[in-house]
């Protein structure tokens, strides 16, 4: 295992999809198959990042709307419904529903944090006007 294989890339452009601590330690055919599967995983990860970015753009609009109308940052009824919905979808997709719920809870907590920051900025702007 070399130092180079363990180093984190400085930016996306320096990403080496063939980076592995297994290089030279496993049969070439196995390594080729592993890299092929990992390529699919890399594409999925990139898609997830862009989807999350789009989701947060939409929730930012919600946060602005809530701040403008002095609505609370969180909506427990909506959050519960979303969690139940995602758990059902996870079950249908053969994904661990508990994992899906943890993932959604993380996203919800980030959205609420963003909404609180938007509301605070909106309140400060209103006081200065």
C-alpha positions as CSV (number, residue, x, y, z in Angstrom):
1,X,0.0,0.0,0.0
2,X,1.5,3.3,-1.0
3,X,1.0,6.8,0.4
4,X,-0.3,7.9,-2.9
5,X,-3.2,5.5,-2.8
6,X,-4.3,6.7,0.6
7,X,-4.1,10.4,-0.2
8,X,-7.4,12.2,-0.5
9,X,-7.8,14.2,-3.8
10,X,-7.4,18.0,-3.6
11,X,-10.3,18.4,-6.0
12,X,-12.7,16.4,-8.1
13,X,-10.5,16.7,-11.2
14,X,-7.7,14.8,-9.4
15,X,-10.0,11.9,-8.6
16,X,-8.4,8.6,-9.7
17,X,-11.1,6.0,-10.2
18,X,-8.5,3.3,-10.2
19,X,-7.1,4.2,-6.8
20,X,-7.0,1.2,-4.6
21,X,-5.0,-0.3,-1.8
22,X,-5.6,-3.7,-3.5
23,X,-3.7,-2.8,-6.7
24,X,-1.1,-5.4,-7.4
25,X,-2.4,-7.7,-4.7
26,X,-5.3,-9.4,-6.6
27,X,-5.7,-11.1,-9.9
28,X,-5.9,-8.5,-12.8
29,X,-9.3,-9.9,-14.0
30,X,-10.8,-9.5,-10.4
31,X,-9.4,-6.0,-10.2
32,X,-10.9,-5.1,-13.6
33,X,-14.3,-6.3,-12.5
34,X,-14.0,-4.5,-9.2
35,X,-13.1,-1.2,-11.0
36,X,-16.0,-1.7,-13.4
37,X,-18.5,-2.1,-10.6
38,X,-16.9,0.9,-8.7
39,X,-17.3,3.0,-11.8
40,X,-21.0,2.5,-11.6
41,X,-20.9,3.3,-7.9
42,X,-19.0,6.5,-8.7
43,X,-21.6,7.5,-11.2
44,X,-24.4,6.9,-8.7
45,X,-22.6,8.9,-6.1
46,X,-22.2,11.8,-8.5
47,X,-25.9,11.6,-9.3
48,X,-26.8,11.6,-5.6
49,X,-24.7,14.8,-5.0
50,X,-26.5,16.6,-7.9
51,X,-29.9,15.4,-6.7
52,X,-29.2,16.6,-3.2
53,X,-28.1,19.9,-4.5
54,X,-31.4,20.2,-6.5
55,X,-33.4,19.2,-3.4
56,X,-31.7,21.8,-1.3
57,X,-32.4,24.5,-3.9
58,X,-36.1,23.6,-3.6
59,X,-36.0,23.5,0.2
60,X,-34.3,26.9,0.2
61,X,-37.3,28.3,-1.6
62,X,-39.5,26.7,1.0
63,X,-37.3,28.3,3.7
64,X,-37.7,31.8,2.1
65,X,-41.5,31.3,1.9
66,X,-41.7,30.2,5.5
67,X,-39.5,33.1,6.7
68,X,-41.6,35.6,4.7
69,X,-44.8,34.4,6.3
70,X,-43.3,33.7,9.7
71,X,-43.9,30.0,9.6
72,X,-42.0,27.6,11.7
73,X,-38.8,26.1,10.2
74,X,-40.0,22.5,10.9
75,X,-43.3,20.8,10.1
76,X,-43.5,17.7,12.2
77,X,-46.7,16.4,10.4
78,X,-45.0,16.7,7.0
79,X,-41.8,15.1,8.4
80,X,-43.6,12.1,9.9
81,X,-45.5,11.6,6.6
82,X,-42.3,11.8,4.6
83,X,-40.5,9.3,6.9
84,X,-43.4,6.8,6.6
85,X,-43.5,7.3,2.8
86,X,-39.7,6.8,2.5
87,X,-39.8,3.7,4.7
88,X,-42.4,2.2,2.4
89,X,-40.4,3.1,-0.7
90,X,-37.3,1.6,0.9
91,X,-39.1,-1.7,1.7
92,X,-40.3,-1.8,-1.9
93,X,-36.8,-1.2,-3.1
94,X,-35.3,-3.8,-0.8
95,X,-33.4,-1.2,1.1
96,X,-33.2,-1.2,4.9
97,X,-36.1,1.1,6.0
98,X,-34.2,2.0,9.2
99,X,-31.3,3.2,7.0
100,X,-33.7,5.2,4.8
101,X,-35.2,6.8,7.9
102,X,-31.8,7.8,9.3
103,X,-30.8,9.3,5.9
104,X,-34.0,11.3,5.7
105,X,-33.7,12.4,9.3
106,X,-30.3,13.8,8.5
107,X,-31.6,15.6,5.5
108,X,-34.5,17.0,7.5
109,X,-32.3,18.3,10.2
110,X,-30.1,20.0,7.7
111,X,-33.2,21.6,6.0
112,X,-34.5,22.8,9.3
113,X,-31.1,24.3,10.2
114,X,-31.1,26.1,6.8
115,X,-34.6,27.3,7.3
116,X,-33.7,28.7,10.8
117,X,-30.8,30.5,9.3
118,X,-32.9,31.9,6.5
119,X,-35.5,33.1,9.0
120,X,-32.8,34.7,11.1
121,X,-31.4,36.5,8.1
122,X,-34.9,37.6,7.0
123,X,-35.7,38.9,10.5
124,X,-32.4,40.9,10.6
125,X,-33.1,42.3,7.1
126,X,-36.7,43.3,8.2
127,X,-35.4,45.1,11.3
128,X,-32.8,47.0,9.2
129,X,-35.4,48.1,6.7
